[in-house]
């Protein structure tokens, strides 16, 4: 009956079978473990997850003891228990258990077996919910390949892999990729299991969800109705109603799904998000904000208990992506601010008024993982001196949190008096969280550096360490509209609605930027970035936040999405006859960029870099073993670091060119030797290792061996590539010398290798094309080299948004570093470098692509 999906009828039979096994063979026999697992499977089918977990746990303990960890039956129970943990949001318990089961199965069965595919799919589902979409997709694709080979393309288990892949694409918003996978899975399950089977109905609901994302609501509603089984499918139908604007019907349907105390955090987050959306649609803004607040509180708690790398967490979730809840909350709070409505009491911890609270919510999905990583790295080498009273309060709170968390699993198992126990648990947790917030507030006032390092979390507007003469502008891009926050010293906050969603912003920006990022560019291509469009974009994106802001005020921009790879300096305030005569944003206001306001605050609390040596510089790499210079060097002609080009090798731009067979060639960059040599003379350092690396010395091996944390300024003059530009690498990369590296070094300084560096630099300059560009991750921003080097310890990073022509690049760096040597601030040096270029080439292509992240 269970295999046929008749779980309710199967339940009493399975309970009777378990009692029989216990009576005949005893409570610890492997046969009893089988009966326990069968009963747990039925509870899972009935969505009674918390009743299933102790049954799986008991079955696993029996099988590990009697059969051993490497037994096939034991690994089957591991996977089932892992699936139950996933369903309750216990990711920290699920991940190591599932990875352990996969490792054992690979030892037992080899690389290709159905049970390995099951493990891969389960891990893919977990990674999807955790927001690690790339990992999830790779796991699901591997599982599909195994199943198609071993079971055939029409097997019901093959459909399971298709379903996982469809859900990943659906969550990414790639409905056109998701739909054919889901439809294929539906056809397979309908043919093999029948249209009434619960697993077939599940795919029907997924098809409906995908159609909802495509705004094809008629097909969506029909598919969900076909797939509804009791309460299952109600959540998807609510999504359909919300998409159609049927908010009252959505709210009524939600009323049939009261939240029970044992509901998973994913279910709670979905429920309160949908409730907030329905109330928002009905104009009940205060109630909507309160509902979204409940959802966000649940999501934050889930994130706190999510293990490992959490960069993509806000892209994850059970059905929709978590970040959408935050965006919806921002929209509601913005509307409340516009109407002058008061903030609900439950949300006063976010800020003093709706505008300030909306800013706090926006900060909550800005570079959180980066903030935590920088703080953790800096905190390891930081003094932790605190007064005894604060040390005592802090330790007591930590002990209380640990003691309460140890009760969580038992408290949330169904038991007599369970509702009362859960209410007590939640009240105690709320009390501890309030005490912790009070402690953090006091720490930020009395010991701000300590608070920034050991409690890395968003700041309220009044807590930001903004200085006189500066403002912070922060963007939040939504699907249909966006918001711009202006925060002034003291915390005064303004919020501006921008009638452009992220899709429309991308549609406006990409045609302007794409020509600059090609391997070659004609002068007539410069027209794509026109005065007219730059002036129009200024009015649409920036003018509201700068109205009334006096010239010379320093502007710190916290971008969002695609805006993280756009130079706001090049927008036009007053258009004249040509670029030379026009007044641009950068002419009126000095700009710097930061991944989040909290990271800006953290960097300020960390203070100035303390590296004692002035300069580390790398350039003029050798990219081919057939290079005449390298051949001569290996033949004993020429000294390392002095292998100059025999003749001029000037390229049009500092970019790589494509070659046949998917292989990329790296043209030599002799001009970077000129810059490195000038810098070594300017800062009076000897042009030799470890501080200066040229030609055969400019290797990954030499970089790793250099004491990089001893240098105040770091300069990398080489090629930079995005993940999809470099075959075999899946992340942004700096290409160093491809000769004289010692294994395991390969000459590719990837994003993740940079994260492992230990720096204490005031400035890292990356004279490499497109080092400021990268993949946009919701909840984190652009994953570019500015992020990587800041996480490694740099206070500021200068990156390139496109390929800068050679002559202008040389002129810029020469003027920029001369100004730095004179003691001028980085922002003034940046202006000097740009002016040196603009005097001859005023179009932004030649100078605006170099921007500064961090302190100016």
N, C-alpha and C positions, 0 to 999 in steps of 0.2 A: 504493500500500500504506500509506503514512504517513497519508493521509487516512482510510483505513479503520481506522486504529489498529493496523496490523500492523507495529509499529516494528522488531521484531527481524529480520523478513524484509526490511524496507526498508533496514536499515543497510548491508549490503555493497553494495547497488545504488547507494546515495547516495555511498558512499566511492569506488566505481568512476567514478561520474559526475563527481565533483570532480576526480579525476586526469585524466579526459578533457578537462574544461574547461581545466585548467591546461596540458595539452599542446597543445591546439588554439589557445587564445586568450591564454595567458599567466597568470601568477599575479595580475595586477592588473586584469583585465578585469571589467566589470560582470556578464558571464555567469558568471564564476568566483565572484563575490560571491553570485549566486543559488544556486549549488551549495553554497557554504559555509553559507548560511542554511538550506537544505534539510537538510543534514547536522546542523546545530545543532538544528533543530526535532525531528529524530528522537532525538537524545541527550536532549532535554528530555522527550520522550514516554517514554523509558526511565529517566527520573529521574537521568540522568547530567549533572547541571547544570553541574558544573565542567568537563566536557569541552565543553559547548556554549558557554560564555562566550568562550574565545579565538577560536572560529569566528565568533561574532557580532561580536566586536571587529574581526576582520580584515575581515569583510564590510562593516561600517560604515565603516571607513577607506577601503576601495576605493570605495564608493558616494559618500561625501562628496567624495572627490577627483575622481572621474570624472563623477558625475551632479550633484553639488551638494547642499547641506544641505536645500534646499527641494524636493527630488524626492520623489515618492510612495514609491518603493522605499526611499529612505534613511530616511524616517520609519518605515517598516515594520520596518526593522532596529533602529532606535532602540527601538521598543516591545518587540521581542523580546528585545533585550539588557537592557532595563529589567526585563522579567519574570524573566529569569535572575538578575539582581542581587537582586530581591526574594526569590527562592527560596533564595538563599545568605545572606540577612540583610544584604546590602550596601545598606542603605537610602540612605545618603549618596550613593552612586553612582546609584541608581535614580531618586531624586526629581528632580534637575535634568534628567536625560536625558528622563524621561517628560514633565515640564512643557514642556521645549523642543519635544518632538515634538508635543504637543497644540497649542502656539502655532503651529507651522508648518502643521499640518493645518488649523487654523481659517483661516489665510491662504489655503491652497490650495483648500479645499472649501467654505468658508462655515460657518455654525453647525450645519447638520444634515446629517451624512453618516455612513455606517457606520464609517469609519475614525476619526472623531472619537469615536463611541460606544466603539470599542475602546480608545482612549486614556483615555477617562473611566473605563471599567471597570477598566483596569489601575491607574490612579491610585487608584481606590476600594479595590482590593485591597491596595495599599500602605498607604493611610491606615488601613484596618482593622487591619492587622498592627501599625501604629504606635500604635493606640489612639485615633485621631482619628475616632470613630464618626460624629459629626455630619457632618463633611466627607465621609467615605466614603459615607454614605447619600445625601447630596445629589448626589454625582458619579454614583453608580449609578442613582439615580432619573432623572437627566438622560439617561444613556445608554439606559435602558429606554424613555424617551419617544421618543428619536430612532429607536431600532430598531423600536419598534411602528409608528411613522409611516412609516419608509422601507422596512423589510423585512417588516413584518406581525407580528401577535401570536404566530404559530405557527412563526416561523423559528428554526432552531437557535441563531443568534447572539443572538436575543432571550432565549433561555434562559440565556445567559451572564450577562446583567444580573440576571436573577432569582436566579441562584445566588449572585452577590456579595451581593445584598440579604439573601438567606436567611442567609448566613454572618454578616453584620453583626448581624442580629437574634438569631441563635443565640448569638453571643459575648456579647451584652447580656443573655442569659437570657430573651429574649422569644420562647419557642418557639411560642406561638400565632400570632405574626406570621411566623415563619420557615417553619413547616411548609407552609402553602398555597403559598408562593412556590416552595419546593423541589419540592413535588409537581407544580406546574404545569410547572416546568423539566424534571422527569423525564418527564412525559407528552410534552412537545415533542420532547425528544431521543430518546426511545424510538420515536416515530412517524417521525422524520426520519432518525435514524442507526442505529436498531436497538438491541435490548436488550443486545447483546454488545459494543457499541462502548465504548471506554475512557471517553469523555466521559459516556455514559449511566451507566456504572458509578460514575463519580465522584459523580454526583448521588445514586445509590442510597446511597452511603456517607454523604453529607451528611444524607440523610433519616434514616439510622440514628443519626447523631450527635444530630440534633434529638430523635428519640424517646428517646434516652438522657437528654437534659436534661429530658424530660417524665416520666422514670421508667417509661416504657412499654417494658420491656426485651424482651418477646417480639417486638414489632414492630421494635425496634431491631436485635435479633440477626438477624431474617429479612432486613431490608433490607441489613445489612452483608454477610451471606453472599451475597446476590444481587449485591452490588457488588464483591466481592473479586476481584482480578486479581493472582495471585502474592502478593508481599509487600504490594502496595497494598491498603489497607483493614485491615491488621493493627493499626495504631494505634487505629483507631476500634473494632475488636472488643475491644481491651484496655480501652477506656473502658466498653464494655458490661459486660465481666466485673467491672471495678472497681465499677461502679454496682450490680451484683447481689451484691457481696460474694464473688465467686469469685476470691479473691486469689491462690491457688496457681496456678490456670489462667492468670491474668493474668501472673504471674511467669514461668511456663513459656513462654508465648507471647512475652514480651519476650526470652527466651533465644534465640529464632529471629531476633532483630533486633540482632545485635551492632553497636555503634557503630564505624563506620569513620572513619579520620582526616579524611576529606573531608566528613563530614556537616555540614549547615548548623547554625548555632546554634539555629534554631527546632526542628530535629529533635532535637538534643541536649537542649534544655530539656524537650521533650515526653517523651523517653525516660526521663530521670532523674526527672522528676516522676511518671510512671507507675510507675517502679520503686520510688520512695519510697512511693507510695500502697499498692502491693502489699505491700511489706515492713511497712509500718505495720499493715495489716490482719492480717498474720500475727504481730504482736506483736514483731517484730524492730526495736525502736525505734532502737538505735544505727546499724544499717545503713540504716534509713529516713532518719535525719537526715543521714547522709553522702551519700545519693543526692540528697536535696533540696538539700543544700549544693552539689553539682555543678550542679544545675539553676539555682540562684540565681546562682552564679558566672557561668554562661553567659548568663543573662538580664541581669545587670549589665553584662557586656561588650558585649552587644547594645545596651543602653540608651546606654552611653558612645559608641557609634558611630552612634546615631540622630540625624539632623539636626533643627534647628529646635525648635519648641515641643513639649515632651514631657509636658505636663500629663496627658494620658490614656494614657501609655505602658503602665502596668501593667494597663490594661483591654484592651490589644491582645494579639497572639500569633497563632500560625498556626492552632491548632485551639481550645484553651481560652485563657482569659485568664491573663496572667502572675501577677497578684496571688494567684490561687488556690494557686500553688506556695508563696508566702510564708505564706499562712494555714495550709496543711498542715504546713509546717515548724514554725510556732508551736505547733500542736496536738501534734506529736511531742515537741518540747522541753518543753512543759508536762507531758506524761505522764512524761517522763524525770525532770523535777524532782520530781514527786509521788512517784515510785518511788525517788528517790535514786540514779539511774543516772548514771555519769560522762559528761562531754561527750566526743564523739569528738575525737581530736587535730586533725583537719582543721578543726574548727569553733572552736578556742580563740581565733581572731582575733575572734570575735563577743562573747566574754565569758568570765568565769571559771567559770561553771557554766551548766547548762541554762536556769535562770530568766533570768539576765543575757543569755544568747545569744538567748533568745526575745524579750526586749525589743528587742535590736538589730535582729532581723528585723522586728519590728513597726514600728520606726522607719524601716526601709528603704522602707516603702510609706506614709509619712506626709509629705505636703506637700514632696516632694523638689524639684519644679520651683520652688515658692515659695522654698524655702531657697536654691536656686542663684540665683534672680533677685534676692533681697534682697542676697545676698553680692556678686553682680556689680555691682549699682548702688552699693553702699557702697564696694566695692573700687576703683572708678574715682577716688574722691576721697580715698582713704586713703593714708597714708604707708606705704612698703614697706620700712622700715629693718630689716635683718636683719644679724647678724654675718656676716663674710666666709665662714666655714666652712660655714654653712648655705646661703648664696647659691650657693656653689660646688657643694655636694651637690645642691641643688635643680635647678640648671641642667644638671648632668651627667645627672641622671635624666631630665629632659625630653628631652635630646638622644638618650639611649639608647632611650627609648620611641618617639620619632619615627623613629629609624633602624630599629627593629624593626618598627614598623607599616608602614613603606614596603615591607617584604618580604612582608607578609601575603598579598597577592593572588597573587604568584608561588609562594609556599610551598604554598598550598592548592590549586594546580592539579595534577591528576594528572600525575606524572612519575616517571621512574626514581629510586628512592631517596626517594620522596616521604614514606613513612611515617617514615623516619629524620629527614628534614628537619623534618617537623611536630613530632616528639617534641622535637627540639632547640629549635625555636621556642617550644613551650609551656613547656619548662624555663626558657628565658631569660626569657619573659614572667613566669612565676611568681617567679623570682628578683628581677626588677625590681619587681614588685608588693609583695613582702615588704620590699624596701628602701624603697619609698615609704611603706608602712605604718609602718615604723620612724621615718622622717623626720616623718610627720604626728604620731606619738605624741610625739616630741621637741618639735615645734613647739607642740603643745597644752600642753605643760608649760612651755616657756620663753617662747613668744610666742603665747598663746592667741588674741588678737585677729586676728593675721595668719593663723593656722591656720583660724579660723572664716570669714574672708573669702575665702581663696584655696583652701581645701580643704573646701568645704561638703558634708558627708556626715554620716550618722548618728553619734551618740556612743555609746560604751560607757557603762554605768551609772556606773562609777567616774570617768569624765571629766566628768560633768555638773556645772556650777557651781551646785549647790543650796546654799542658805544654811541656817544653823541655824534651826530653828523652822519649816521648811517641808518638804513632801513633794510628790512628783509622782505623779499617778494617770493611767495611760494605758490606753485601751481598744483592743481588737482584736476586731471583730465578725466572726464566722464564719457559715457557712451554717446550721449546726446547733447550735453552741455558741460562746461568746465567752470572752474572757480579759481580766482586769483586772490591770495591773501596778502595784505600789507601789514607788517608788524613794525611798530616804532619802538624806540627805547622806552622802557617803562611798561610795555605790554599792550599799549593801545592797538586794537586790531580792527582792520577794515576788510570786508569781503566783497568781491566783485564777481558778478555772474558774467561769464563769457559765452556767447551763443554759438560756440563751436565745440563739437564733441571730438574725441581723439581721432576718429576716422577722418573728419573734415580737416583737422589740423594736419594730419599726415598727407592728405590730398593736396593741401596748399604748400607744404614744405618740401615734399620729395622732388617735385619737378625743379625746384630751385637748387637743390643740393646735389642731385644725381650727376649732372655733368662734371662737377668738381671732383667726384670720386671715381672717375674713369681713368684708365691708364694713360690717356692722352687727351688734350683739350685744345680746341682751336679758339682763337680770340672771339670769334663770332658766337661761341657757345656761352660766353659771359652774359649774354642777354637774358638767359634763363633766370638769373638773379638780378631783376630789374629794379630801378628806382621806384617805379610805380607800385610793384608788388611789395617791396620792402616798406614803403610808406603805409600801404594798406594793412600789412601785418602789424606794424607798430600800433596803429589805431585799434586793431582787433585784439591784440595779445598783451600789450604793455602799457599803452596810454592810460587806461583806467587806474592802474596802480601808481603811476608816476604823476598824476594830476596833483598840482600843488607842491610837489617835491622840488626843492630848490636845486639849481645846477651845482655840481660839485659834491652833492650828497653821495656817499658811497652806497651802492646797491648790491646786496648779496642775493643772488638768484638761486632758489631751490627749484629746479625744473621737474618735469614729470614726463614719462614716456619719451616720445620722439623729440621733445623739446630739450632733452638732455644732450643732444648732439647738434644743437643749433646755436650760432653766435648772435645773441641779442644785440651786441655792439653794432652790428651792421644794419640794424633796422633804421629807417629814416624818420627823423622828427620833422624836418622841414626840407622838402624836395626843391632843388633849384634846377639849373640847366643840365648839370651833370654831377657825377659822384664827387668831383673835386670841390664843388661849391656847395653841395648839400650839407646839412647838419645832421649827423647821425647820433644814435643813442650814446655811443662811446665818446663822442665829443662833449656831451653834456653831463653824463654821469659815469664815473668809474665803476666797472662791474667785475665781480668775481662770482664763482659758482660753487655750490656745495651740494652734496648728495642729500643732506637733510639739515634742518635747524639744530637738531640734537648733536650731529657730528660737528657742526660749527662750534657749538658750545663746548663739546668735549675737547676739540683742538685748542680752544682758548684756555681751558682749564689745565691742559697739559703744558702750556707755556712754550717758550721758544726752544728750538732745537739746540742741543748742547754739544753737537759733534765738533771736535777740535780742529779737524783738517778742512781746508777750504773747498777742495775740488776732487771729484772723480769724473773722468771723461772717457768715453769709448767712441770709436769711429773707424771709418775706412776699412770695414770688414772685408775679408776674402770669402766669396761665396761659392767658388768652384775650385776643385783640386787642379783643374787644367789652367788656372790663371797663370799667365806668364810670370807674374811676381812670385807666386808660390813655387812654380817649377824652378825658378832661379834660386829661391831660398833653399829648396831641398837639394839643389846642386852646389850649395856652399857659396852662392853669390848673394850678398846682401845680408843685413842684420835685421833681426826681428824688431818691429816698431819703426823701421826706416825704409820699408818696401814701398817707395813712392811709385806712382804710375809713370810709365816711360813718356807718355804724351798726354795732352788734354783729353779727358773723358767726360765731358760735360753732358748731362742728360737734360731732357726738357723739364721733367719733374722728378721728385724723389719718390717714385713709385715703381713697383715691379711690373713686368710685362708677362703676359701668358705665353706658354710654349705648348707644343703638341704633346699628345698623350697624357693630358692632365697634369703635366709637370710644370712647375713654375720656375722661371729664371730670375735671378736677382742681379740686375745691372750694378756694376761697381759704383760706389759713391765717393769719388775722390775729394769732393768738396767738403765732406765731413772731416777729413784730415785737416783742412785749413781751419775750420772752426775749432777743433780740438786743440790744435797747435796754438791758435790765438788765445784760447782760454787758459792753457797751461802757462803761457807767458804773462797774461793779465793777472792771474792769481799767484804767479811766482812759484809754480810747482814743477818739478822735473818731469819731462814727458816720458816717463817710464813706469812699468808696473811697480806697485799695484794701483797707483792712482790714475795713470793714463794707459789705456790699452788701444793699440793700433794694429792693423793688419793681422798677422798670425797670432798676436797676443789678445785680440778682441774676441776671445772664446767664452763659451759658457763656463768652462772649467776655471778660467782666470777670474771671471766675475764671481763665481761662488767662493773662490779662495780669498778674494779681496775683503778687507775689513770695512764693508760698506757702511756700517753704523758709525764710522769715524769721520764721515764726510758731510759737510754742510750742503754743498751743491752737487747734484749728480746730473750728468748729461749723457744721453744715449743717442748717437747719430747713426741710425741704421734703418732697415726696412721694417715696417709693421704691417701685419695682415690680420684680417678678420677670420673667423673660424671657417667660413665657406670659401675663402680664397686660397687656403693652403691644404693641399691633399693630405689626408691622414691625420690631421689635427682638428680637434673639435672645439677649439677655444682661441681667442685672440693671442697673437704670437709676435714677439720681437725676434728677428732673424739675426743671429750673431755669426761670427766666422764659422764656416763649415769645415774648417781644417784644424788640426792640432787639438781637438777635444779629446778628453780621456773618458772612457765609458764610466758611468752610464750617460754622460752628457752627450747631447746630439746637436748642440748649436742653436736650439730653439728655446728661447726664454718665454715660456707660455704664461698665461694668466695665473694658473695655479702655482707655478714655480715662483713667480713674483710674490705671491702671498706668503711664501715661506721665508722670504728675505727678512733680515732684521736691520731696519734703518732708523736713523735719528736725523733726518735731513730736513732742512728748511725748504728746499725746493728740488724736485726732480723734473728735468726738462726732457721730453721725448721728441726728438727731432726725427720722428718717423711718421709716415703717412697713416692717417686714420686711427691713431692711438686713442682719440677721444670718442670713437664710435664703437658700438658693441650691441649685443642683443639686449632688448628691453625686457626686463622681468617685472611683472606686476608685483608691487609691494617692495621692490628693491631699487628699481631705476635701471639705468644703462650699465651693463656689466663691462666697463671699459678699463683701460689701464690706469686712469685716474683713481678709480676705486681700488684697484689692486695695490698700487704704490702707497696710497693712503693707509690701507690696512697693514702694509708692511712697515709703516712708521713715518711716512713723509707728511710734513705739515701742509705743503702745497705741491701741486703737480701741474705742469704745463703740457697740454696735449694738442695734437693736430686733429682737426675735424675732416680734413681732406688733404690731398697731395699739394704741398706748397712748392712753387717753382724754385729752382736752385738759386738763382741770383738773388731773389727776394728773401729766401731763407737765410742765406749767408749774411745779407745786410741786416736782417732782423736780429739774429743772434748776436752779431757784433755789437750793435747799439744797445740791445737789452742787457748784456752782461757788463758792458762798460758802465751803464747807469747803476747796476747793482754794486759794482766795485766802488763807485763813488759814494755809496751809502744810501742811495735812494730806495724807497720802498718798492716792493715788487710791482705794485700797480703803476707807479710812475715809470719804472723801467719798461713795463709792458707798453705803456703809451709811447715812450721814446722809440722802442723798436718798431712799433706800428707807424709812427710818423716818418721814420727813416724810409720806410717802404712806400707809404702813401704819397710822399713828395713826388715820386715818379710814376707810381701805379696806384691810383686812388680806388680802383674797383676792389670790393671786399675779398674777392678771390685771392688776391695777392697778400693779404695781411690779416683778415678776420678769422682765418681758420685756426689760429693759435690762441687758445683760451686758458685761463687760469682757474684751477679748482683749489679751494682752500683759502688760507689767509693771504691778504694782499699787502 
